[in-house]
């Protein structure tokens, strides 16, 4: 884990915190929305070169972890 993170990485970390908070409170739709936001924002940050390919892959692995975990997480 890196000691100093960029603003972009901190933004992505905050989205992950939102997912965790929503999951812990059983807020299914907001958790799914935050998970989708993580994927789209990660792609946007890569496209704008605010994160590099390695950072993109690391956050997409986190996205995939949540996707698998939330697979049967419906109303």
Secondary structure, DSSP 8 states (H G I E B T S, - for coil): --SS--HHHHHHHHHHHHHHHHHHTT-HHHHHHHHHHHHHHHHHHHHTTSS-HHHHHHHHHHHHHHHHHTTT---
